[in-house]
Structure formats: C-alpha cells, structure tokens
Amino acid sequence: MKHKAPKTIAMLLLASTMLFTAACGNTNEGSGTGTEATSDSTEPITLTFFGADASPNWNKMQDAVGQKIIEETGVTINAEYDISSGGGNDKIALMAASGDYPDLIFPKGNLSKLVDAGAMIDMTDLIEEHAPNLKKLYEGQMDRLKYSNEDPAIYAIPTNAGVGQTYFDAGGGFNLQHKVVKELGYPEIKTLEDFENALREYYAKHPTTEDGQPTIPLTLSADGWRIMITVTNPAFAATGAPDDGEYYINPETYEAMLHYKRPEEKEYFRWLNKMYNEGLLDKDSFIQKDDQYKAKIASGRVLGLIDQGWAYGDAENALKSAGKFEETYGHYPVSLDETYKRADFQDIGLDAYGIGITVSNEDPVRTIKFLDWLASDEAQVLNNWGVEGEHYVVEDGVRKIPAEVQDRKSNDNANFTKETGIGLYTAFSAHYGDGVKDPSGNYYTTNFPEEIVKNYNEAEKETLAGYGVDTWKDLFPSEEDFPVKEWGAAYNMPVPSGTDYEVTFQKTQDIIQKRIPEAIVSTPDKFDQIYDTMLQELDKAGAVEMEQQYTEWVKARVELWTGQDL
C-alpha cells in the first residue's frame, strides 16, 4: 500500500495504532496491520524493498538461498536497488516528498530524512515482543540502536556490519598488482614515497602492456559519491585518522572539524598533484565514469589503485575469470610518512547503517518476525554458507566448502553469487560478524583465518610469502593498537534533515568536490593558492558553525551510548 505521508506526529500515532491493532488480533492475511498468528504463517507474501546501495548480483530471489528463504518463510522480497552514483539520495528525497514508501528500506545515510518525514516505524516494541533472535544479537547494546537522546526510537537495525565483527583480512587501501611487486623484488610499501617509487620504476620498464595498450600507473574514480572513496577519504587514512566521514573528531574533546583542514591532509593532496603533473596519475581520473574506471582495471593495464576491494571487485573478478591473477591486487598500509599509523582497523563497536520498516508496511508484525528469522542461527548459516550438501558439507561436525565450489566462489564470484545467493541477504537483517562461532563450534561466516588463507589465489600467496606474512591484514596496524571509538563511526550518525546544517553541509561538499580535483590537476605553483582558497570558502560558507553543531551531536551520541555527562 502506498499513500501520502502526513507529518511526523501523525505518523507516530499511525504507527502506534498499527501496533495496537496487531496486538488485538486482526486475522486478515496480507492486509490490515498483521497479527502474531498471520506473522507465523508461511503463506505467500511479498515485501517491497529499496536499498540505497547497488546490488549488481541480485537475482530476484531466483538463487538457491533465496528459494530456501521463500520456502521457509513464505516471504518474497521485491527489491529495488539504487544503480546511480548517488547512494539513494535522489530516490529517497522523492519518497519523502511523495509519501510513497516500500515496506522495507535500507536508506544508508538518509535515515533522518525519512524519520523527519514520518516514514519509519519505531521497532522497539516489535523487537521486544516478536524478535528473540534480534534481542539475543543485540544483548547489552540496545542503546546503540536508539535514534537519539530526544527520540530513543529504533527506526533501523544495523545490517551492513556484523555484530562482534573481527576483521581477519584487509580488503583495500593502497593496492598494487602482484606482478609489479614481484618484478621489483617485493619492496617495502609503507609510505607514499614507497608506493610512488614502485609505480614509477615498473612503469618505466613497461610503458605498454603485452597486448600494446598504454599502461596506467594509477587511476582514481571521482564519479559522484565515489570521489570520497578513492580521492578524499584516503587523505585521512594515510595521515592516521579513522573514518568519520567528512570530519576529523578529536578523541579527547570530541570536537569535530572538516578533515580537509588538517595540515597533513593538504600534503597528501599535494602528493596527488605531484603524481598528476609527473604523468603517474591518470589524466582521466576526474572526468571518467565509474564503469570506465572499472573497464580500465578489468583490462589489466592499471598498476595501482587507491580504493576499497568491494568497489572494484567486479573488475578484479573479470581478471580472475580470465586467469590473469598476476594483474589482481595486493593491499598495502600506505601513509604519508612513517610517523603516521593507519587506523583502518580501529574498533567502532556496534554501529552501522541498517534496515527499517516503513509506515506503508501492512503487516509489521510478520515483517519483524521475518527479520528475526533471518537473524536466526539457521538463516545466518544459510546466507553465509549456502545450502548444505550443495554449497558446503559437514564432516565430523565441521562445515567445509568443497574445492570445486570454492574455486567458483573465488574465481567466478559474480556468477557464483547470482546462482547461489550466498551473501546477498545480509542487508535484510542483523547478523553476527566474522570471527563469531555458532553453537556447533563453527564460524557463522566463511571469513576466518584458515579459510581466508586457503582461498587466496597463487599470485596472492606468492606475494604474501614475499613479504613474510599470512594475510594482508598482517601488514596493517592492529585494532589492538587503538581504543574503541566511543562515538562509533560518525558517518553513521543520523543528523536532522531540513535544517541550516544540511544546507551548509551541502555547500561545503560542493566546494570540496570542486576545489580538491582543481588543486590536484593544477600546476604545482598554483596548488597552495587553490587549496587555501578552498579553506577560506568553506569557512565563508559556514563551516565553523556547522562543525560546532556537529560537535554537539557527537557529544550527545557519546552520552547516549556511554552514560557520560558531557
């Protein structure tokens, strides 16, 4: 059902009415508000869903895992994913304006916009009454699900990160093709200078590929939101700061400022400027579309990347499918210089984007029970391992992936995922992270040290041996080197929409996304002028007041989560 949404108060009243009606026992299947009885049913029902992230391997539940989910629950998910570079921004803005919502939504950074529009149901009572698996998963951490001090409702449950997550491997950073470091004798890759020297030396020897294409030492993708991942976020990562989106947050005072104001980050962008002017950075970096960027990677002619594996994985899988493993990438903890320690693995605790139920959902009780089933041990094993006997076997109580299945998973991942559905359904509910074991003593996920090491391809194993380590993470500083962040990851923190803050933030983003590329592609003598002008423009646009407001929100979050009085 779709309708025009009233304002927030009316929606909260409507949500309360829906829950009350559910408790009173409406028995009409597939209509009204749903009941405990109908929610226990496995009669067919379709739930609409919108995801703010792309899901290129989504196969409309025609995969093995999807079919099993339908069989067990009766629920079919009619999903729409954002395929633009906007992270769902435009689509969700239209939803909030029109009041037309799907039954379930993964809004990513747009939760506030939907809450302010009255689109989201408070799931607190639904979880308490109908979701024992979710309660078990979030035991002792329910405060971290609350929206704010002023509004302690649960509008979304974290799904894009697992509870109790332990990272056993690195999947991004500064990346070099295996053939590059192999030919150079596995040089130390710890600083920008190390990374640059490796690219320069190999490029000088191989200006073209074996099939005659021009070699590209380094390329970036600045298409839409991708500019953050490959251009701007690496500036704080390479200068020892954790990921808090567009801000640097002082861990002692909780004061927030746009991270571009840190002097050391200016030096990172100066290095990109140098790379551009010396012909080591692709001249198309700021004008190419993301699919063009991926096509270059898939051609095998890009020596280095500054990116996350999930973002270029499709292109790398094309190389694997073609047997070009030497042209895939290893991951290195590159920093501005050796005085900085990368904080990639600093623990943020339970904090992630998540999924919520909207006011258009006609059966929130059955829906929460569906989300709760997905959080069950049975469903988590299904989603992570697949169907027993088909995608994994159990030998002496231990789950194992047959060699032929693992080979397809490693080397033809896109088609494997479309056919099996393994890993496609974590966005739909809470789940444990890597490193957590189920009651049988097996890991919930397939990402644990023994499996990770076993499944590296030969080129990866050779490179890792060259550096004397077992995994890519072994090259990086450990999470044990840092305290747990009291505010989680600031980029997950919802902020009110429709405020002066939102307007000012967009102004600063427009300035940054114009001036950073301009500074990088300028001649070296103009770099300082352009960068310093950007900083002046940011403050003129209201950045200082915006930072002060953000600081208060960060402090409020710390108070909510820790009980501190700041």
N, C-alpha and C positions, 0 to 999 in steps of 0.2 A: 504494500500500500504506500502511495506517495501523497503528500499533502503539503500545504503551505504551513511552515512552522511559525507559530507566534513567538513572542519574546521569551526570554529565559524563564521568568517566574511561571508563566503559563505552562511551559514545557515541563518544569519540575513538578507542577501539580498534575499534569497529564501522566508523567512517569509514575508518580505515587499512586494515581488511580489505577494504572495498568497493573501495578504490583498487587494492589488490594484486590482487584478483580480476579487476578490469577489465584490468589490465596483462597478466594471464595468458591473456586471450582467450576469455572466455565469449561464445558466439555466439548466445545465445537472445535474439531481438528482443523488446523490450518487457518483459522480465523479468530477474531477477537484477540484476547491477550494471552491465551495459553494457560495451562494448568500443570500441576505436578503429574497428573495422570497422562495428559497428552504429551508432556515433555519426555515421559518414559517410553513413549511409543516409538516404534521403528517404522511407522507408516511413512511413506514418502513425503518429504517436504523440501522445498528449495529455498535457500537463503541467498540473497544477493549480497555482494561484497565489492568494496572498492579498496584497492591498495595503492598507496602513494609511491611505492617503488615499482619498478618494472619487474616482470617475472617471465622472461623470454621462453622458458621451458614449460610454462603452464599448458596443460593438455586437456583442460575441461573435465578433469577427473576421469579421463579415459585410460589412465595408467593403473598399474596394479595396486598401488597403495590407495589411490582414490576409489577404486572399485570396492576395496575392502572396507573403507570408511563408510561408503554408502550402504554396503551390506550390513555392517554392524549397527549403524545409527539411523538409516533411512534418510539421512541429510545429504542433499546435493548442493554444492556451492556454485552459484552462478557468479563468476568472478570477472571483474574488470580491473585491469592494472594500468597505471599511468605509463604511457610509452613516450612521453615528451621528455625534455631535459629539465622540466620544472618541478619535479618532486611532488606532483599533485597539487601545487599551489593554485593553478587556474581552475582546475576541476572542482576543488573543494570550495573555492571562493564562489563559484556558481551554485554549488549545492547550498551553501549558507545563505545566499541571496534568494534562492528559489524555494527552499524548504524541501527539495526532493533529495531524499537520502536512501542509500542502500540499507539492508538490515544490519550489516556489519561493516565496519570501516577501520582501516589502518591508515590514519591520517598523517603519520610521521610528525613533522614539526608544526602541523596545522590544528592540533587538538584545541587550542584556545579559541580559534576562530569558530569551531563547531560548538564548543561549550557556550560561548557568548551568544550564539545563535539559538541556543536551546535545543540542539540536535541530539545530545548524548544523554543516555540513561545512567543514573547512578547505580552501579552494580554492587554496592556494599551489601545490601540485604539479600540480593540474589546469590552472591557468593556464600554468605553465611548460611543460608537455608538450603541451597541446592548444589554446592560445589565442594565436596570434601577433598577432591584431588587438588584443586586450586588452593584451598586452605592449607593443605599439607605442604605444598610447594612454597608458599609464601609465609610459612610459620615464623613468627618473630619479626617479620619485615613488612607487615601490612601498612605501617605508617608511610613507607616509601611508595605506596600505590596512591596515596591521597593527593588530590589535585593541589590544594594549598591550605594554609592555616585558616583562611577565611572561608574556604569551601572544601571541607575534607571528604568530598565525594570521591568515589573511584569511577572515573569515566573511561579508563583504559587499563588493560592488564599488559605488563611488559611481555613482548613476544620476540623482538629481534635480537635478544641476547638471552642466554640460558641462565637459570638460577644456579649459583655455585660454580659458575664458569671458571675453568682453569685453562689458560692458553698454553698449549704444548708446542705450538709452532708459530712462526712469523709468516704472514701472507702478503707482505707489502713492504713499503719503504722505498729505498733506492735499489733499483733492480738492474742486473746485468745479465746478458746472455751467457750461458755456460761456456760457449766457445771462446768468448772474449777473455775470461779469467784463466781458462785453460791454456790458451796460447801465451798469455803473459806470465805463466808460472804461478798462478794463484797469489797475486799481490795483496797486501793489506788494503782493505776497503773500509776505512773508518771515517774519513773526512771528505769534505767537498773536493779538496785537492787530490785525494786518492782516486775518487770517482772520476774526476775530470781527466787525470793522467791516464787512467785505463782507457777511457773513451778516445782520447787524443792519439795514444800510441797505437791502438788497434785500428782506428780509422785511417791513420797514415799508411798503414800496411795494406788495408783493404778498403779503398775508396768506393769500390763497387762490389756487389755480391757475385757469387759464382755464375748466376744467370744474367749478369750485366746490368742489374738495377743499381741506382745510386744508393750507397749505404747512408743511413741516417744515424748519427751518433746518439742523439737524444731528441725526443719529441714529447709534447705536452698536449692535453686536451682542455681547452678553455670554453667548451660548448655548454652554455647555461650553468647549472649548478656544478658541473664537473670542474670548473675553474678552482673551486675550493679544494678538491681532492688532489689535483696534480700541480697547482700553481701556488695557492696561498697557504693551505694547511701545512705543507712541508716546511714552511718558514718557521713555524713554532716548533714543529717536531725536530727539526735539525738544530734548534737552539735550546733544547732541553725542557720545553714546556709540554704539559699534557694537552690532550684535545678537549678544549672547552668552546668549540665552535669559533665564533669571531672574536672571542675575548681571551685575555690572559687574566687569571684570577690569582691574586696574591694569597698564598696558602696561610699566611699569618693573620692578615687583616680582612680577607675576603673581598678586598676592593677589586673591582673589575675595570679593565680598560681594553679598548680595541688592541688586539695583539700586534698590529702593524706599528704601534707607537714604540715598541721595544727597539732600542738602537741596534741590537744584534740581528733583528729580522731585516732591517734595512740592508745589512751586509749580506744577508742571504740573497735578497733580490738583486743586489749589486753583482753577486756571482752569476746569477742568471743573465744579467745584462752582458757580462763578460763572455759567457758561453754563446750568447746570440751574436755578438759582434765578431767572435772568432770563428763563426760558422759551425760550431758544435751543437747548437740548438736549432732545431728545425724552424725554418722561416715561416712555415705554415701553422705553427703552434697556436696562434691566436685567431686564426681565421678558419681553420678546418672544423668540420662537424665530427662528432664523436664516432660515427660509423667510418669516416675516412681515417681517423686515428687508429681504429681497430683494424682496418684493412691494411694499413702500413705494418702493424705488428704482425698480422697473420701472414704477410709476405716474407717475414723473416729478416727484413733489412734494417730493423731498429735495434741498435745495440743496447741502449739503456732507456729506462723508464723511471719516473718518479710518480708512483701510483700504487693503488691497492689491488691485490690479485683479483678480488671479486669484480673489479671494474673492467679489467682487461681479460678476464678468464675465458670468455668466448673466443677471443682472437688467439690466445695461447692454446686453447683446446684444438683449434684448427691446425696449429703447428704439430701438436701431439698426434692428431689423427693422420697427418701426413708423414709421421715418423721423424720429424725434424726436432728431436729433443734437445740437440745442442743449441738450438735457437730459442729455447724457452729460458726462463729467468730464475736466477737466484736472488735472495733478498738480503740487503746489507744495511747495518745500522749507521748510516752516514750522518755526521753532524758538522756544524760549521767549522769547528776545530776540536782538538782533543780535550778542551776544557769543559765541553758540554756532554751531558749524559742523556741519551734519548729516554723518554718516559712512555714509550709505546705500550708497555705492559703494566703501567700503574693501575692498581685495582680501583674501580669506581663503585664497587658494591652493586647492589641491585638497582639498576637504573637503565631503562631502555624505552624506546618507542613501543607502542602496543596497539592492541585491537580493542574496539569498544562496540557496544550495541546502541543503535540509534532509536529515536522515537518512532521511526517508521516500521520498526520490527513488531509484527503482530503476535509473536509468541516468545517473549524474552525469557520465560522460564525454560522452555525447551531449548532455546538457544544457549543459555548459560550451562545447561546440562550437556549440550553438545561440546561446548568449550571445555567443560570439566572432563568429559570422556577423552578428549584429545590430550588432556594433561595426565591421563592415567598411565600406569606403567605399560599396559598392553599397547596403547596407542603410541606412546613415545618410542617403544621398540619398533613398532610397525613403521613409523615415519623415518626413523634413523637407519634401520637395518633392512626394511622391506618385509616381504612375505617369507615366512620360514619354509625351507625346502625349495624355494625358488631363488631367493637372493642371499640367503645365509642358511647355515646348518648349525645344529647344536651337537657337539662331540664332548662327552664326559662333562656335561654341564657348561661348556664354554661355547659361546657364539663365535662362529668363524665364517668368513666370506670366501667362497670357493675361488680358486685362482682365475677361472675364466670370467667370473662375474667381476672380480676386482680389476681385471685387465680392461674390461669395457668401461668400468667406472672411472678408471684413471686416464684412459686414452681416447674415449669417445663419450665424454661426460654429458654433453648436451643431449645426444640421442638417448643415452642411458637414463638420464633424469626424466626425459619426456615419457619414456616407456614404463619406467618403474614408479615414478612419483616420489622416490626417496628424497627427503629433504625439502619437498615443496610445501609441506603443510605446517612447518614450524611457525609461520607468520600468523596462524589462526588460533593459537593458544599458548599458554605458558608451558615451559618445558625445562628440564634440567640441562645444564651446560656440559661441556666436555669435562671429563675427569670425575664425574659423579657415577657411582655404581648403583644398580638396581638391587632388589632383594636377592636375586640369584647370584650376585657377586660379579656380574658382567657390567661393563660400562653401558650407560644409556645410549651414548653416541659412538660412532666409529672412529672418532678422533681422539686417540690416546697413543702414548709414545710408541708402543710396539707396532701398532697398525700404521702409524704415520711413517715410521722408518721403513717398514716393509714395503710400503706403497710408493716410495719415491722411485722415479724412473732412473735408469742407469746414469744418465747425464747428471742428475741431481746428486746421486750417491757419490759419483766421482768428484764433483765439485766440493761437496761437504767433506769428503775424505781429504781433499787437498787443503782444506782449512782445519782439519783435525777435530771436527765436531760431528755430532749425530743428527742435529736438526738445525733449521735456520734460526730458530729462537735462541739456540746456544750462542749465537753471535751477538745477541742483544742484551742490554742490561735487564736483570730480572725484576719481577714485581716486588720481590723481597727487598729491593733497594729503595723502595718508596713507601710512604704511608698510604693507607686507604683514603681516597678523597672524600671528605665529609659531605660535599655537595654533589657527589656523583659526577656526571658529565653535564656541564652547563647547557650544551646544545640540546639536551633532552628536556630541559626545564620549560614548562609552559609559561608564556607571558600573556597578559591581557591583549586582546585584539581591539582594533578600532580606537587606539589611543594615540597621543602625541608620540609616544615611544615608537610605535610601529611605523609612523610616518618618518620620524628621524632615522630610524634604523635603515629603512629603505633608501633614504637619501645617502646615508654613509655607504651602503652597499653599491649604489650607482657610482659614487665617486671612486671607491676602491676598484671596482671592476673596469673602470675606465683608465685610472691612473697607473695601476700596477702593470698591466700589459704595456702601456705607453712608456713607463720607465724602463721596462726590460728591453724593449726594441729601440730605445733611443741610443744616440751615440754616447759613449762613456762620459763625455764632458757635460752632458745635459741631465745625467741621471739624478744627481743631488737636487737640482732645481725642481725637477718633476716630482720627486719623492717628497721633498719638503713642502712643496705646494699642496700636495695631497693631504699632508698632515694639517696644514692650515685650513684647507677646505673642510676637512672633517670636523674640526672644532667650530668653524663658522656655521656648519650645518646643525650644530647642537650636540656633538659627540660627548662633550664633557657632562652635560646634564643627563644624557642618555646613559652614560657609564655610571653616574651616581644612582640613577634609578635601578639599573641592573644590579648594582652592588647591594641595594636593599632587598631585591628579590633573592639574590644568592644567600644573604644572611637569613632571610625568612625560611628558605629551604633547609639550611643547616639547623635552624631552631626546630623546624618540624620533624626532621629526621633524627636529631641527636638529643633534643630536650634542652640544649644550651639556651641561655638567655643572653642574646647579643644586643 
